[in-house]
Amino acid sequence: MKQFQVTKLLIFSLFVFLFVLAGNVQSQDSWWKDKKSKNDYDKKKQDLCKKTFKDIASGFSYSSLGLINQYLGQDVYLDFIGTEKGYYNFSQAELIISEFMDYFKVVSVRYSRSYYKNSYAFVKGKYTYDIGSGRRDLKISISLKYRYDMWYIDQININ
């Protein structure tokens, strides 16, 4: 009987944890303002833009370079704390982003506002990381350009 109660408590705890986690993910959508679309093509394009930003945030949040680099184009402007500043090709950008995530162990990436126009979009937010003595915040901004039916990273600034 006691084992049944412990199992029940563990299952209940798991559901509470998943509910809280799902609540955090949903609350992140406040940064995105849906615009009225003229047609289905524009709506799909806008939805793809939002998904791209979410994938990039997830890539940083889970230190998953694969979620980020799928949106790297031929060249991307990076500004990471003023040290790595400039235009980089795909492989250079991939290396710089990877090294940055290895050093600045991310706790969370949260967007606070966004802007969307036909072929350009950007978000601003906060990059929270854990380094030795505790958590610290950096400002993050990411801009995208739309080319060839896909959104590509134009710039990433983390300062």
Phi, psi and omega in degrees: 000318180294322178296323178297319180293320179295317178298317178299318180295318178296317179295317178299316179298319178298315179296319178297316179300313180295322179296315179295317179299314179296324178296321178295319180294315181295320183295341179292342183287355180294341180286341185259126176254111179292132176260154175289132182259144180286328183206179181296323180300313180295323179295315178296321179296317178294317178297321178295323178297312179299317179297321179299313178298320179295318178298318180296316178299318177296321178301315176292315184299323183253014182049044180252096183300329180299327178287336181269312189291344176294344180253005176280132178266205181292320175217147183219142178270126178240139172221097180252103178055029176075354182270314178259092188231120178149185178270136182227149175281178186306307185290325176295314181298318179300316180294315181296315180296317180299313179295322178298313180294328178293322182277313181263083183298108186290140172260316178198157172234121182232128177272145179247331178204162182215164176220136181227129173226165187325305183233017181216141178207153174212160175227154173232151180184209186229134176252107179262129182228163181243120179220113176050278189275005177139192183270144177222161181243144171234153174277139178235138171221138182229132175241147181237152171236145180261120178214141174053046178061030178209151176268130179241149177290127176264314181214148168228122177239124176229111182222000000 
